[in-house]
Amino acid sequence: MSGNKLKSLLRQNFRSDTAKSPLYKLLHRALDQEHKTKVLRSILSRHMAPQFEVASVRGNKLTIHAKNASWATRLRFDTPRLLNQLRELQEFSQIQEIRIRSVSSLEASPTEQSVSKKMAMPISEPLDELADRTEQGALKRALRNLARHGRRNTTTTDPQE
């Protein structure tokens, strides 16, 4: 549910007794979680941000859900920096521990399917470009071999072309 829909539900017939209702509490919690997710994503790099969302903040523990185990691992390596940046913000000033959980689903989202299709495309061009910029001979040769291997595999194993 989007934030605008939640906000409009909260504004409808708002009375002091409504603030104590389970629906109000649930909607308020969802809005708070959405806000904290936006704050978290603003700290992360552009390509990492969509892969994570705030699951909960309980006491001094922040739980973050990652789209898959790979993204969770990447964020775990960056946890000390992330923790320092989050502590500077009012919403996360009390955080002492960050837990990262992988919540990959069985069915890929349309975005993930799109990324998978892009990954299936030949990656030899970026590898060749990287090899051109590399000064080390052994690394340059390895990158060129990898690019050549990628071109060979994509041209010989794709049954649709």
Secondary structure as the mmCIF struct_conf table of DSSP 4:
data_model
#
loop_
_struct_conf.conf_type_id
_struct_conf.id
_struct_conf.beg_label_comp_id
_struct_conf.beg_label_asym_id
_struct_conf.beg_label_seq_id
_struct_conf.end_label_comp_id
_struct_conf.end_label_asym_id
_struct_conf.end_label_seq_id
HELX_RH_AL_P HELX_RH_AL_P1 GLY A 3 ARG A 11
TURN_TY1_P TURN_TY1_P1 GLN A 12 ASN A 13
TURN_TY1_P TURN_TY1_P2 SER A 16 ASP A 17
HELX_RH_3T_P HELX_RH_3T_P1 THR A 18 LYS A 20
BEND BEND1 SER A 21 SER A 21
HELX_RH_AL_P HELX_RH_AL_P2 PRO A 22 ILE A 43
BEND BEND2 LEU A 44 LEU A 44
TURN_TY1_P TURN_TY1_P3 ARG A 46 MET A 48
HELX_RH_3T_P HELX_RH_3T_P2 ALA A 49 GLN A 51
STRN STRN1 PHE A 52 ARG A 58
TURN_TY1_P TURN_TY1_P4 GLY A 59 ASN A 60
STRN STRN2 LYS A 61 ALA A 66
BEND BEND3 LYS A 67 ASN A 68
HELX_RH_AL_P HELX_RH_AL_P3 ALA A 69 PHE A 77
TURN_TY1_P TURN_TY1_P5 ASP A 78 ASP A 78
HELX_RH_AL_P HELX_RH_AL_P4 THR A 79 ARG A 87
TURN_TY1_P TURN_TY1_P6 GLU A 88 GLU A 88
BEND BEND4 LEU A 89 LEU A 89
HELX_RH_3T_P HELX_RH_3T_P3 GLN A 90 PHE A 92
TURN_TY1_P TURN_TY1_P7 SER A 93 GLN A 94
STRN STRN3 GLU A 97 SER A 102
BEND BEND5 LEU A 106 GLU A 107
HELX_RH_AL_P HELX_RH_AL_P5 PRO A 110 ALA A 120
BEND BEND6 MET A 121 MET A 121
HELX_RH_AL_P HELX_RH_AL_P6 SER A 124 ARG A 133
HELX_RH_AL_P HELX_RH_AL_P7 GLY A 137 THR A 156
BEND BEND7 THR A 157 THR A 157
TURN_TY1_P TURN_TY1_P8 PRO A 159 GLN A 160
#
